[in-house]
Amino acid sequence: MVTKEALADIGVKSYDKQIVPNWTFIVLSFVSINTVIYGIIGLFIWSYNLAQNQGKLSTKDQSSNTIYYEKLR
């Protein structure tokens, strides 16, 4: 059987190791991953809005194209 005593008989020592989490690394990783994800989503939204506004700017208003509308009247 593998017990503490049996392992001690053959020279294996047991240590009570406690693994302490590195909270600084965990928090900074969480914040940086979220920042990158929100940044990428923000860039997609910004570029979509930029394309929508560019389309609005490229179309002419009725008041700016007076020659065409004067011919219709």
PDB file of N, CA, C, O and CB in Angstrom:
ATOM      1  N   MET A   1       0.822  -1.187   0.000  1.00  0.00           N
ATOM      2  CA  MET A   1       0.000   0.000   0.000  1.00  0.00           C
ATOM      3  C   MET A   1       0.866   1.251   0.000  1.00  0.00           C
ATOM      4  O   MET A   1       1.959   1.281   0.565  1.00  0.00           O
ATOM      5  CB  MET A   1      -0.935  -0.002   1.198  1.00  0.00           C
ATOM      6  N   VAL A   2       0.352   2.253  -0.636  1.00  0.00           N
ATOM      7  CA  VAL A   2       1.079   3.511  -0.665  1.00  0.00           C
ATOM      8  C   VAL A   2       0.520   4.396   0.443  1.00  0.00           C
ATOM      9  O   VAL A   2      -0.514   5.047   0.295  1.00  0.00           O
ATOM     10  CB  VAL A   2       0.966   4.206  -2.066  1.00  0.00           C
ATOM     11  N   THR A   3       1.238   4.393   1.549  1.00  0.00           N
ATOM     12  CA  THR A   3       0.878   5.258   2.678  1.00  0.00           C
ATOM     13  C   THR A   3       2.088   6.102   3.024  1.00  0.00           C
ATOM     14  O   THR A   3       3.180   5.919   2.485  1.00  0.00           O
ATOM     15  CB  THR A   3       0.400   4.423   3.921  1.00  0.00           C
ATOM     16  N   LYS A   4       1.864   7.019   3.925  1.00  0.00           N
ATOM     17  CA  LYS A   4       2.971   7.878   4.342  1.00  0.00           C
ATOM     18  C   LYS A   4       4.084   7.063   5.005  1.00  0.00           C
ATOM     19  O   LYS A   4       5.272   7.309   4.793  1.00  0.00           O
ATOM     20  CB  LYS A   4       2.468   8.963   5.304  1.00  0.00           C
ATOM     21  N   GLU A   5       3.676   6.116   5.788  1.00  0.00           N
ATOM     22  CA  GLU A   5       4.661   5.306   6.508  1.00  0.00           C
ATOM     23  C   GLU A   5       5.421   4.395   5.555  1.00  0.00           C
ATOM     24  O   GLU A   5       6.631   4.221   5.699  1.00  0.00           O
ATOM     25  CB  GLU A   5       3.977   4.473   7.597  1.00  0.00           C
ATOM     26  N   ALA A   6       4.724   3.811   4.580  1.00  0.00           N
ATOM     27  CA  ALA A   6       5.378   2.921   3.624  1.00  0.00           C
ATOM     28  C   ALA A   6       6.362   3.691   2.753  1.00  0.00           C
ATOM     29  O   ALA A   6       7.445   3.192   2.445  1.00  0.00           O
ATOM     30  CB  ALA A   6       4.336   2.215   2.747  1.00  0.00           C
ATOM     31  N   LEU A   7       6.002   4.866   2.368  1.00  0.00           N
ATOM     32  CA  LEU A   7       6.918   5.695   1.569  1.00  0.00           C
ATOM     33  C   LEU A   7       8.100   6.156   2.418  1.00  0.00           C
ATOM     34  O   LEU A   7       9.216   6.267   1.910  1.00  0.00           O
ATOM     35  CB  LEU A   7       6.174   6.922   0.982  1.00  0.00           C
ATOM     36  N   ALA A   8       7.871   6.425   3.702  1.00  0.00           N
ATOM     37  CA  ALA A   8       8.963   6.841   4.579  1.00  0.00           C
ATOM     38  C   ALA A   8       9.960   5.703   4.782  1.00  0.00           C
ATOM     39  O   ALA A   8      11.154   5.950   4.958  1.00  0.00           O
ATOM     40  CB  ALA A   8       8.414   7.313   5.935  1.00  0.00           C
ATOM     41  N   ASP A   9       9.483   4.467   4.760  1.00  0.00           N
ATOM     42  CA  ASP A   9      10.385   3.322   4.921  1.00  0.00           C
ATOM     43  C   ASP A   9      11.369   3.196   3.766  1.00  0.00           C
ATOM     44  O   ASP A   9      12.493   2.732   3.963  1.00  0.00           O
ATOM     45  CB  ASP A   9       9.583   2.041   5.046  1.00  0.00           C
ATOM     46  N   ILE A  10      10.964   3.602   2.559  1.00  0.00           N
ATOM     47  CA  ILE A  10      11.875   3.487   1.420  1.00  0.00           C
ATOM     48  C   ILE A  10      12.627   4.792   1.143  1.00  0.00           C
ATOM     49  O   ILE A  10      13.364   4.885   0.162  1.00  0.00           O
ATOM     50  CB  ILE A  10      11.102   3.069   0.179  1.00  0.00           C
ATOM     51  N   GLY A  11      12.441   5.801   2.006  1.00  0.00           N
ATOM     52  CA  GLY A  11      13.239   7.015   1.900  1.00  0.00           C
ATOM     53  C   GLY A  11      12.556   8.185   1.221  1.00  0.00           C
ATOM     54  O   GLY A  11      13.199   9.197   0.944  1.00  0.00           O
ATOM     55  N   VAL A  12      11.282   8.070   0.952  1.00  0.00           N
ATOM     56  CA  VAL A  12      10.555   9.189   0.335  1.00  0.00           C
ATOM     57  C   VAL A  12      10.032  10.079   1.444  1.00  0.00           C
ATOM     58  O   VAL A  12       9.337   9.614   2.347  1.00  0.00           O
ATOM     59  CB  VAL A  12       9.381   8.686  -0.578  1.00  0.00           C
ATOM     60  N   LYS A  13      10.359  11.338   1.378  1.00  0.00           N
ATOM     61  CA  LYS A  13       9.915  12.289   2.395  1.00  0.00           C
ATOM     62  C   LYS A  13       8.696  13.049   1.879  1.00  0.00           C
ATOM     63  O   LYS A  13       8.597  13.362   0.693  1.00  0.00           O
ATOM     64  CB  LYS A  13      11.059  13.274   2.774  1.00  0.00           C
ATOM     65  N   SER A  14       7.804  13.327   2.762  1.00  0.00           N
ATOM     66  CA  SER A  14       6.620  14.115   2.371  1.00  0.00           C
ATOM     67  C   SER A  14       6.761  15.527   2.920  1.00  0.00           C
ATOM     68  O   SER A  14       7.211  15.743   4.045  1.00  0.00           O
ATOM     69  CB  SER A  14       5.297  13.452   2.893  1.00  0.00           C
ATOM     70  N   TYR A  15       6.381  16.427   2.129  1.00  0.00           N
ATOM     71  CA  TYR A  15       6.406  17.826   2.514  1.00  0.00           C
ATOM     72  C   TYR A  15       4.991  18.375   2.394  1.00  0.00           C
ATOM     73  O   TYR A  15       4.270  18.059   1.448  1.00  0.00           O
ATOM     74  CB  TYR A  15       7.405  18.640   1.635  1.00  0.00           C
ATOM     75  N   ASP A  16       4.608  19.184   3.346  1.00  0.00           N
ATOM     76  CA  ASP A  16       3.314  19.861   3.261  1.00  0.00           C
ATOM     77  C   ASP A  16       3.520  21.155   2.485  1.00  0.00           C
ATOM     78  O   ASP A  16       3.862  22.195   3.048  1.00  0.00           O
ATOM     79  CB  ASP A  16       2.709  20.140   4.690  1.00  0.00           C
ATOM     80  N   LYS A  17       3.305  21.061   1.195  1.00  0.00           N
ATOM     81  CA  LYS A  17       3.489  22.241   0.345  1.00  0.00           C
ATOM     82  C   LYS A  17       2.146  22.904   0.132  1.00  0.00           C
ATOM     83  O   LYS A  17       1.156  22.257  -0.209  1.00  0.00           O
ATOM     84  CB  LYS A  17       4.138  21.865  -1.018  1.00  0.00           C
ATOM     85  N   GLN A  18       2.136  24.176   0.335  1.00  0.00           N
ATOM     86  CA  GLN A  18       0.938  24.950   0.050  1.00  0.00           C
ATOM     87  C   GLN A  18       1.253  25.868  -1.119  1.00  0.00           C
ATOM     88  O   GLN A  18       2.216  26.635  -1.090  1.00  0.00           O
ATOM     89  CB  GLN A  18       0.461  25.761   1.304  1.00  0.00           C
ATOM     90  N   ILE A  19       0.440  25.774  -2.124  1.00  0.00           N
ATOM     91  CA  ILE A  19       0.626  26.628  -3.292  1.00  0.00           C
ATOM     92  C   ILE A  19      -0.239  27.869  -3.114  1.00  0.00           C
ATOM     93  O   ILE A  19      -1.464  27.786  -3.026  1.00  0.00           O
ATOM     94  CB  ILE A  19       0.267  25.872  -4.615  1.00  0.00           C
ATOM     95  N   VAL A  20       0.413  29.002  -3.066  1.00  0.00           N
ATOM     96  CA  VAL A  20      -0.285  30.276  -2.881  1.00  0.00           C
ATOM     97  C   VAL A  20      -0.457  30.917  -4.251  1.00  0.00           C
ATOM     98  O   VAL A  20       0.510  31.043  -5.002  1.00  0.00           O
ATOM     99  CB  VAL A  20       0.497  31.229  -1.903  1.00  0.00           C
ATOM    100  N   PRO A  21      -1.675  31.320  -4.580  1.00  0.00           N
ATOM    101  CA  PRO A  21      -1.878  31.937  -5.887  1.00  0.00           C
ATOM    102  C   PRO A  21      -1.213  33.311  -5.977  1.00  0.00           C
ATOM    103  O   PRO A  21      -1.167  34.064  -5.004  1.00  0.00           O
ATOM    104  CB  PRO A  21      -3.368  32.061  -6.180  1.00  0.00           C
ATOM    105  N   ASN A  22      -0.710  33.608  -7.147  1.00  0.00           N
ATOM    106  CA  ASN A  22      -0.104  34.911  -7.403  1.00  0.00           C
ATOM    107  C   ASN A  22      -1.221  35.852  -7.864  1.00  0.00           C
ATOM    108  O   ASN A  22      -1.523  35.936  -9.054  1.00  0.00           O
ATOM    109  CB  ASN A  22       1.053  34.813  -8.480  1.00  0.00           C
ATOM    110  N   TRP A  23      -1.827  36.557  -6.905  1.00  0.00           N
ATOM    111  CA  TRP A  23      -2.999  37.378  -7.207  1.00  0.00           C
ATOM    112  C   TRP A  23      -2.678  38.536  -8.125  1.00  0.00           C
ATOM    113  O   TRP A  23      -3.530  38.954  -8.910  1.00  0.00           O
ATOM    114  CB  TRP A  23      -3.603  37.901  -5.938  1.00  0.00           C
ATOM    115  N   THR A  24      -1.492  39.056  -8.048  1.00  0.00           N
ATOM    116  CA  THR A  24      -1.116  40.156  -8.939  1.00  0.00           C
ATOM    117  C   THR A  24      -1.157  39.696 -10.390  1.00  0.00           C
ATOM    118  O   THR A  24      -1.703  40.386 -11.250  1.00  0.00           O
ATOM    119  CB  THR A  24       0.289  40.690  -8.587  1.00  0.00           C
ATOM    120  N   PHE A  25      -0.585  38.544 -10.655  1.00  0.00           N
ATOM    121  CA  PHE A  25      -0.590  38.015 -12.020  1.00  0.00           C
ATOM    122  C   PHE A  25      -2.009  37.704 -12.486  1.00  0.00           C
ATOM    123  O   PHE A  25      -2.362  37.988 -13.631  1.00  0.00           O
ATOM    124  CB  PHE A  25       0.278  36.754 -12.107  1.00  0.00           C
ATOM    125  N   ILE A  26      -2.816  37.129 -11.616  1.00  0.00           N
ATOM    126  CA  ILE A  26      -4.191  36.777 -11.980  1.00  0.00           C
ATOM    127  C   ILE A  26      -5.001  38.027 -12.304  1.00  0.00           C
ATOM    128  O   ILE A  26      -5.701  38.067 -13.316  1.00  0.00           O
ATOM    129  CB  ILE A  26      -4.866  35.989 -10.844  1.00  0.00           C
ATOM    130  N   VAL A  27      -4.912  39.036 -11.462  1.00  0.00           N
ATOM    131  CA  VAL A  27      -5.687  40.270 -11.671  1.00  0.00           C
ATOM    132  C   VAL A  27      -5.196  41.001 -12.905  1.00  0.00           C
ATOM    133  O   VAL A  27      -6.007  41.461 -13.709  1.00  0.00           O
ATOM    134  CB  VAL A  27      -5.594  41.192 -10.439  1.00  0.00           C
ATOM    135  N   LEU A  28      -3.891  41.121 -13.073  1.00  0.00           N
ATOM    136  CA  LEU A  28      -3.367  41.828 -14.247  1.00  0.00           C
ATOM    137  C   LEU A  28      -3.688  41.079 -15.542  1.00  0.00           C
ATOM    138  O   LEU A  28      -3.960  41.709 -16.564  1.00  0.00           O
ATOM    139  CB  LEU A  28      -1.850  42.019 -14.117  1.00  0.00           C
ATOM    140  N   SER A  29      -3.661  39.758 -15.511  1.00  0.00           N
ATOM    141  CA  SER A  29      -4.039  38.979 -16.691  1.00  0.00           C
ATOM    142  C   SER A  29      -5.503  39.196 -17.033  1.00  0.00           C
ATOM    143  O   SER A  29      -5.844  39.403 -18.198  1.00  0.00           O
ATOM    144  CB  SER A  29      -3.768  37.487 -16.464  1.00  0.00           C
ATOM    145  N   PHE A  30      -6.362  39.152 -16.040  1.00  0.00           N
ATOM    146  CA  PHE A  30      -7.801  39.371 -16.254  1.00  0.00           C
ATOM    147  C   PHE A  30      -8.064  40.756 -16.831  1.00  0.00           C
ATOM    148  O   PHE A  30      -8.823  40.899 -17.790  1.00  0.00           O
ATOM    149  CB  PHE A  30      -8.575  39.197 -14.936  1.00  0.00           C
ATOM    150  N   VAL A  31      -7.442  41.771 -16.251  1.00  0.00           N
ATOM    151  CA  VAL A  31      -7.650  43.145 -16.717  1.00  0.00           C
ATOM    152  C   VAL A  31      -7.106  43.333 -18.128  1.00  0.00           C
ATOM    153  O   VAL A  31      -7.760  43.962 -18.959  1.00  0.00           O
ATOM    154  CB  VAL A  31      -6.983  44.142 -15.761  1.00  0.00           C
ATOM    155  N   SER A  32      -5.932  42.802 -18.409  1.00  0.00           N
ATOM    156  CA  SER A  32      -5.342  43.000 -19.734  1.00  0.00           C
ATOM    157  C   SER A  32      -6.107  42.239 -20.811  1.00  0.00           C
ATOM    158  O   SER A  32      -6.283  42.755 -21.914  1.00  0.00           O
ATOM    159  CB  SER A  32      -3.881  42.563 -19.732  1.00  0.00           C
ATOM    160  N   ILE A  33      -6.564  41.031 -20.519  1.00  0.00           N
ATOM    161  CA  ILE A  33      -7.343  40.277 -21.513  1.00  0.00           C
ATOM    162  C   ILE A  33      -8.662  40.982 -21.789  1.00  0.00           C
ATOM    163  O   ILE A  33      -9.079  41.084 -22.943  1.00  0.00           O
ATOM    164  CB  ILE A  33      -7.602  38.830 -21.029  1.00  0.00           C
ATOM    165  N   ASN A  34      -9.324  41.470 -20.742  1.00  0.00           N
ATOM    166  CA  ASN A  34     -10.572  42.210 -20.947  1.00  0.00           C
ATOM    167  C   ASN A  34     -10.343  43.498 -21.710  1.00  0.00           C
ATOM    168  O   ASN A  34     -11.160  43.872 -22.552  1.00  0.00           O
ATOM    169  CB  ASN A  34     -11.228  42.516 -19.617  1.00  0.00           C
ATOM    170  N   THR A  35      -9.246  44.180 -21.428  1.00  0.00           N
ATOM    171  CA  THR A  35      -8.947  45.422 -22.145  1.00  0.00           C
ATOM    172  C   THR A  35      -8.732  45.153 -23.627  1.00  0.00           C
ATOM    173  O   THR A  35      -9.223  45.907 -24.468  1.00  0.00           O
ATOM    174  CB  THR A  35      -7.709  46.103 -21.549  1.00  0.00           C
ATOM    175  N   VAL A  36      -8.015  44.105 -23.955  1.00  0.00           N
ATOM    176  CA  VAL A  36      -7.775  43.757 -25.355  1.00  0.00           C
ATOM    177  C   VAL A  36      -9.084  43.380 -26.051  1.00  0.00           C
ATOM    178  O   VAL A  36      -9.339  43.810 -27.176  1.00  0.00           O
ATOM    179  CB  VAL A  36      -6.765  42.596 -25.456  1.00  0.00           C
ATOM    180  N   ILE A  37      -9.908  42.580 -25.383  1.00  0.00           N
ATOM    181  CA  ILE A  37     -11.176  42.159 -25.989  1.00  0.00           C
ATOM    182  C   ILE A  37     -12.090  43.356 -26.214  1.00  0.00           C
ATOM    183  O   ILE A  37     -12.644  43.518 -27.301  1.00  0.00           O
ATOM    184  CB  ILE A  37     -11.879  41.115 -25.104  1.00  0.00           C
ATOM    185  N   TYR A  38     -12.253  44.198 -25.193  1.00  0.00           N
ATOM    186  CA  TYR A  38     -13.108  45.385 -25.350  1.00  0.00           C
ATOM    187  C   TYR A  38     -12.521  46.359 -26.363  1.00  0.00           C
ATOM    188  O   TYR A  38     -13.266  47.041 -27.065  1.00  0.00           O
ATOM    189  CB  TYR A  38     -13.300  46.091 -24.000  1.00  0.00           C
ATOM    190  N   GLY A  39     -11.203  46.433 -26.448  1.00  0.00           N
ATOM    191  CA  GLY A  39     -10.576  47.288 -27.451  1.00  0.00           C
ATOM    192  C   GLY A  39     -10.861  46.814 -28.866  1.00  0.00           C
ATOM    193  O   GLY A  39     -11.154  47.626 -29.744  1.00  0.00           O
ATOM    194  N   ILE A  40     -10.780  45.523 -29.095  1.00  0.00           N
ATOM    195  CA  ILE A  40     -11.064  44.972 -30.426  1.00  0.00           C
ATOM    196  C   ILE A  40     -12.533  45.178 -30.786  1.00  0.00           C
ATOM    197  O   ILE A  40     -12.853  45.572 -31.908  1.00  0.00           O
ATOM    198  CB  ILE A  40     -10.705  43.468 -30.482  1.00  0.00           C
ATOM    199  N   ILE A  41     -13.431  44.908 -29.827  1.00  0.00           N
ATOM    200  CA  ILE A  41     -14.857  45.135 -30.083  1.00  0.00           C
ATOM    201  C   ILE A  41     -15.120  46.613 -30.337  1.00  0.00           C
ATOM    202  O   ILE A  41     -15.898  46.962 -31.225  1.00  0.00           O
ATOM    203  CB  ILE A  41     -15.711  44.638 -28.898  1.00  0.00           C
ATOM    204  N   GLY A  42     -14.481  47.475 -29.571  1.00  0.00           N
ATOM    205  CA  GLY A  42     -14.628  48.921 -29.773  1.00  0.00           C
ATOM    206  C   GLY A  42     -14.130  49.368 -31.134  1.00  0.00           C
ATOM    207  O   GLY A  42     -14.735  50.240 -31.758  1.00  0.00           O
ATOM    208  N   LEU A  43     -13.039  48.786 -31.602  1.00  0.00           N
ATOM    209  CA  LEU A  43     -12.538  49.138 -32.936  1.00  0.00           C
ATOM    210  C   LEU A  43     -13.509  48.694 -34.032  1.00  0.00           C
ATOM    211  O   LEU A  43     -13.705  49.409 -35.015  1.00  0.00           O
ATOM    212  CB  LEU A  43     -11.159  48.504 -33.170  1.00  0.00           C
ATOM    213  N   PHE A  44     -14.115  47.515 -33.865  1.00  0.00           N
ATOM    214  CA  PHE A  44     -15.113  47.069 -34.836  1.00  0.00           C
ATOM    215  C   PHE A  44     -16.307  48.016 -34.865  1.00  0.00           C
ATOM    216  O   PHE A  44     -16.785  48.387 -35.937  1.00  0.00           O
ATOM    217  CB  PHE A  44     -15.578  45.645 -34.510  1.00  0.00           C
ATOM    218  N   ILE A  45     -16.784  48.405 -33.694  1.00  0.00           N
ATOM    219  CA  ILE A  45     -17.933  49.316 -33.625  1.00  0.00           C
ATOM    220  C   ILE A  45     -17.557  50.673 -34.195  1.00  0.00           C
ATOM    221  O   ILE A  45     -18.334  51.269 -34.942  1.00  0.00           O
ATOM    222  CB  ILE A  45     -18.432  49.465 -32.169  1.00  0.00           C
ATOM    223  N   TRP A  46     -16.377  51.166 -33.852  1.00  0.00           N
ATOM    224  CA  TRP A  46     -15.940  52.471 -34.352  1.00  0.00           C
ATOM    225  C   TRP A  46     -15.798  52.464 -35.874  1.00  0.00           C
ATOM    226  O   TRP A  46     -16.218  53.409 -36.542  1.00  0.00           O
ATOM    227  CB  TRP A  46     -14.609  52.869 -33.704  1.00  0.00           C
ATOM    228  N   SER A  47     -15.206  51.396 -36.424  1.00  0.00           N
ATOM    229  CA  SER A  47     -15.035  51.331 -37.878  1.00  0.00           C
ATOM    230  C   SER A  47     -16.384  51.185 -38.576  1.00  0.00           C
ATOM    231  O   SER A  47     -16.577  51.732 -39.662  1.00  0.00           O
ATOM    232  CB  SER A  47     -14.112  50.160 -38.261  1.00  0.00           C
ATOM    233  N   TYR A  48     -17.325  50.451 -37.963  1.00  0.00           N
ATOM    234  CA  TYR A  48     -18.661  50.333 -38.546  1.00  0.00           C
ATOM    235  C   TYR A  48     -19.356  51.696 -38.559  1.00  0.00           C
ATOM    236  O   TYR A  48     -19.947  52.081 -39.567  1.00  0.00           O
ATOM    237  CB  TYR A  48     -19.509  49.303 -37.762  1.00  0.00           C
ATOM    238  N   ASN A  49     -19.288  52.420 -37.450  1.00  0.00           N
ATOM    239  CA  ASN A  49     -19.897  53.747 -37.392  1.00  0.00           C
ATOM    240  C   ASN A  49     -19.207  54.714 -38.348  1.00  0.00           C
ATOM    241  O   ASN A  49     -19.859  55.572 -38.942  1.00  0.00           O
ATOM    242  CB  ASN A  49     -19.844  54.293 -35.965  1.00  0.00           C
ATOM    243  N   LEU A  50     -17.904  54.581 -38.496  1.00  0.00           N
ATOM    244  CA  LEU A  50     -17.180  55.442 -39.418  1.00  0.00           C
ATOM    245  C   LEU A  50     -17.643  55.189 -40.848  1.00  0.00           C
ATOM    246  O   LEU A  50     -17.811  56.131 -41.623  1.00  0.00           O
ATOM    247  CB  LEU A  50     -15.666  55.215 -39.293  1.00  0.00           C
ATOM    248  N   ALA A  51     -17.849  53.918 -41.202  1.00  0.00           N
ATOM    249  CA  ALA A  51     -18.312  53.576 -42.542  1.00  0.00           C
ATOM    250  C   ALA A  51     -19.742  54.074 -42.752  1.00  0.00           C
ATOM    251  O   ALA A  51     -20.081  54.531 -43.844  1.00  0.00           O
ATOM    252  CB  ALA A  51     -18.233  52.053 -42.769  1.00  0.00           C
ATOM    253  N   GLN A  52     -20.575  53.991 -41.730  1.00  0.00           N
ATOM    254  CA  GLN A  52     -21.953  54.477 -41.853  1.00  0.00           C
ATOM    255  C   GLN A  52     -21.976  55.995 -42.027  1.00  0.00           C
ATOM    256  O   GLN A  52     -22.732  56.516 -42.847  1.00  0.00           O
ATOM    257  CB  GLN A  52     -22.783  54.069 -40.617  1.00  0.00           C
ATOM    258  N   ASN A  53     -21.158  56.695 -41.265  1.00  0.00           N
ATOM    259  CA  ASN A  53     -21.107  58.155 -41.387  1.00  0.00           C
ATOM    260  C   ASN A  53     -20.507  58.574 -42.722  1.00  0.00           C
ATOM    261  O   ASN A  53     -20.914  59.586 -43.294  1.00  0.00           O
ATOM    262  CB  ASN A  53     -20.297  58.760 -40.237  1.00  0.00           C
ATOM    263  N   GLN A  54     -19.552  57.813 -43.218  1.00  0.00           N
ATOM    264  CA  GLN A  54     -18.954  58.129 -44.518  1.00  0.00           C
ATOM    265  C   GLN A  54     -19.998  57.988 -45.617  1.00  0.00           C
ATOM    266  O   GLN A  54     -20.025  58.775 -46.563  1.00  0.00           O
ATOM    267  CB  GLN A  54     -17.741  57.210 -44.804  1.00  0.00           C
ATOM    268  N   GLY A  55     -20.853  56.987 -45.489  1.00  0.00           N
ATOM    269  CA  GLY A  55     -21.919  56.821 -46.471  1.00  0.00           C
ATOM    270  C   GLY A  55     -22.904  57.967 -46.437  1.00  0.00           C
ATOM    271  O   GLY A  55     -23.421  58.363 -47.482  1.00  0.00           O
ATOM    272  N   LYS A  56     -23.178  58.511 -45.262  1.00  0.00           N
ATOM    273  CA  LYS A  56     -24.077  59.659 -45.141  1.00  0.00           C
ATOM    274  C   LYS A  56     -23.440  60.908 -45.740  1.00  0.00           C
ATOM    275  O   LYS A  56     -24.122  61.736 -46.344  1.00  0.00           O
ATOM    276  CB  LYS A  56     -24.444  59.903 -43.670  1.00  0.00           C
ATOM    277  N   LEU A  57     -22.130  61.036 -45.566  1.00  0.00           N
ATOM    278  CA  LEU A  57     -21.452  62.211 -46.089  1.00  0.00           C
ATOM    279  C   LEU A  57     -21.337  62.175 -47.607  1.00  0.00           C
ATOM    280  O   LEU A  57     -21.295  63.225 -48.248  1.00  0.00           O
ATOM    281  CB  LEU A  57     -20.079  62.334 -45.473  1.00  0.00           C
ATOM    282  N   SER A  58     -21.286  60.985 -48.185  1.00  0.00           N
ATOM    283  CA  SER A  58     -21.087  60.894 -49.623  1.00  0.00           C
ATOM    284  C   SER A  58     -22.377  61.148 -50.399  1.00  0.00           C
ATOM    285  O   SER A  58     -22.323  61.500 -51.577  1.00  0.00           O
ATOM    286  CB  SER A  58     -20.531  59.533 -49.981  1.00  0.00           C
ATOM    287  N   THR A  59     -23.527  60.978 -49.765  1.00  0.00           N
ATOM    288  CA  THR A  59     -24.786  61.267 -50.453  1.00  0.00           C
ATOM    289  C   THR A  59     -25.057  62.757 -50.358  1.00  0.00           C
ATOM    290  O   THR A  59     -24.824  63.383 -49.324  1.00  0.00           O
ATOM    291  CB  THR A  59     -25.968  60.448 -49.849  1.00  0.00           C
ATOM    292  N   LYS A  60     -25.544  63.306 -51.438  1.00  0.00           N
ATOM    293  CA  LYS A  60     -25.783  64.750 -51.468  1.00  0.00           C
ATOM    294  C   LYS A  60     -27.188  65.051 -50.971  1.00  0.00           C
ATOM    295  O   LYS A  60     -28.125  64.288 -51.207  1.00  0.00           O
ATOM    296  CB  LYS A  60     -25.582  65.313 -52.894  1.00  0.00           C
ATOM    297  N   ASP A  61     -27.314  66.158 -50.292  1.00  0.00           N
ATOM    298  CA  ASP A  61     -28.630  66.610 -49.843  1.00  0.00           C
ATOM    299  C   ASP A  61     -29.399  67.181 -51.023  1.00  0.00           C
ATOM    300  O   ASP A  61     -28.818  67.541 -52.047  1.00  0.00           O
ATOM    301  CB  ASP A  61     -28.501  67.663 -48.715  1.00  0.00           C
ATOM    302  N   GLN A  62     -30.704  67.259 -50.865  1.00  0.00           N
ATOM    303  CA  GLN A  62     -31.524  67.804 -51.936  1.00  0.00           C
ATOM    304  C   GLN A  62     -31.231  69.289 -52.138  1.00  0.00           C
ATOM    305  O   GLN A  62     -31.285  69.786 -53.263  1.00  0.00           O
ATOM    306  CB  GLN A  62     -33.010  67.590 -51.632  1.00  0.00           C
ATOM    307  N   SER A  63     -30.927  69.984 -51.072  1.00  0.00           N
ATOM    308  CA  SER A  63     -30.679  71.426 -51.184  1.00  0.00           C
ATOM    309  C   SER A  63     -29.342  71.721 -51.867  1.00  0.00           C
ATOM    310  O   SER A  63     -29.180  72.799 -52.438  1.00  0.00           O
ATOM    311  CB  SER A  63     -30.707  72.075 -49.798  1.00  0.00           C
ATOM    312  N   SER A  64     -28.399  70.810 -51.823  1.00  0.00           N
ATOM    313  CA  SER A  64     -27.097  71.082 -52.423  1.00  0.00           C
ATOM    314  C   SER A  64     -27.113  70.860 -53.931  1.00  0.00           C
ATOM    315  O   SER A  64     -26.306  71.456 -54.644  1.00  0.00           O
ATOM    316  CB  SER A  64     -26.032  70.208 -51.783  1.00  0.00           C
ATOM    317  N   ASN A  65     -28.006  70.023 -54.427  1.00  0.00           N
ATOM    318  CA  ASN A  65     -28.087  69.735 -55.854  1.00  0.00           C
ATOM    319  C   ASN A  65     -29.306  70.466 -56.422  1.00  0.00           C
ATOM    320  O   ASN A  65     -30.328  69.851 -56.727  1.00  0.00           O
ATOM    321  CB  ASN A  65     -28.177  68.189 -56.118  1.00  0.00           C
ATOM    322  N   THR A  66     -29.180  71.775 -56.557  1.00  0.00           N
ATOM    323  CA  THR A  66     -30.337  72.586 -56.932  1.00  0.00           C
ATOM    324  C   THR A  66     -30.644  72.519 -58.419  1.00  0.00           C
ATOM    325  O   THR A  66     -31.797  72.713 -58.806  1.00  0.00           O
ATOM    326  CB  THR A  66     -30.110  74.019 -56.531  1.00  0.00           C
ATOM    327  N   ILE A  67     -29.658  72.251 -59.266  1.00  0.00           N
ATOM    328  CA  ILE A  67     -29.899  72.228 -60.720  1.00  0.00           C
ATOM    329  C   ILE A  67     -30.852  71.094 -61.071  1.00  0.00           C
ATOM    330  O   ILE A  67     -31.772  71.286 -61.866  1.00  0.00           O
ATOM    331  CB  ILE A  67     -28.566  72.071 -61.503  1.00  0.00           C
ATOM    332  N   TYR A  68     -30.653  69.952 -60.509  1.00  0.00           N
ATOM    333  CA  TYR A  68     -31.512  68.790 -60.807  1.00  0.00           C
ATOM    334  C   TYR A  68     -32.937  69.056 -60.326  1.00  0.00           C
ATOM    335  O   TYR A  68     -33.897  68.760 -61.038  1.00  0.00           O
ATOM    336  CB  TYR A  68     -30.949  67.498 -60.138  1.00  0.00           C
ATOM    337  N   TYR A  69     -33.079  69.606 -59.140  1.00  0.00           N
ATOM    338  CA  TYR A  69     -34.414  69.842 -58.602  1.00  0.00           C
ATOM    339  C   TYR A  69     -35.117  71.020 -59.285  1.00  0.00           C
ATOM    340  O   TYR A  69     -36.346  71.061 -59.343  1.00  0.00           O
ATOM    341  CB  TYR A  69     -34.329  70.092 -57.106  1.00  0.00           C
ATOM    342  N   GLU A  70     -34.352  71.961 -59.793  1.00  0.00           N
ATOM    343  CA  GLU A  70     -34.978  73.064 -60.536  1.00  0.00           C
ATOM    344  C   GLU A  70     -35.536  72.546 -61.858  1.00  0.00           C
ATOM    345  O   GLU A  70     -36.579  73.020 -62.307  1.00  0.00           O
ATOM    346  CB  GLU A  70     -33.957  74.211 -60.791  1.00  0.00           C
ATOM    347  N   LYS A  71     -34.873  71.595 -62.482  1.00  0.00           N
ATOM    348  CA  LYS A  71     -35.380  71.012 -63.733  1.00  0.00           C
ATOM    349  C   LYS A  71     -36.648  70.207 -63.479  1.00  0.00           C
ATOM    350  O   LYS A  71     -37.521  70.157 -64.345  1.00  0.00           O
ATOM    351  CB  LYS A  71     -34.310  70.116 -64.388  1.00  0.00           C
ATOM    352  N   LEU A  72     -36.768  69.588 -62.331  1.00  0.00           N
ATOM    353  CA  LEU A  72     -37.966  68.830 -62.010  1.00  0.00           C
ATOM    354  C   LEU A  72     -39.169  69.744 -61.790  1.00  0.00           C
ATOM    355  O   LEU A  72     -40.297  69.361 -62.104  1.00  0.00           O
ATOM    356  CB  LEU A  72     -37.728  67.977 -60.778  1.00  0.00           C
ATOM    357  N   ARG A  73     -38.951  70.922 -61.266  1.00  0.00           N
ATOM    358  CA  ARG A  73     -40.046  71.851 -61.003  1.00  0.00           C
ATOM    359  C   ARG A  73     -40.494  72.441 -62.303  1.00  0.00           C
ATOM    360  O   ARG A  73     -41.414  73.258 -62.325  1.00  0.00           O
ATOM    361  CB  ARG A  73     -39.632  72.958 -60.018  1.00  0.00           C
TER     362      ARG A  73
END
